[in-house]
């Protein structure tokens, strides 16, 4: 009568590969979130720049409202100062 005992020799390599995949996925998610945040910041800066240039051409209340919303500035004077710095 033969008695065989089955052992898993590659148990550690499977757990290591699973751990490596999990770390890789988390790293990829973090990098993609960082890229998305930076693209949002760039987009906001581009919108502020565009609206400031538009404000120098036509001074309408809608342009002031857009800039107020984008830059969190409330007074027209502070918006003008911001646009003077950007348009230089």
Secondary structure, 3 states (H helix, E strand, C coil): CCCCCCCCCCHHHHHHHHHHHHHHHHHHHHHHHHHHHHHHHHHHHHHHHHHHHHHHHCCCHHHHHHHHHHHCCCCHHHHHHHHHHHHC
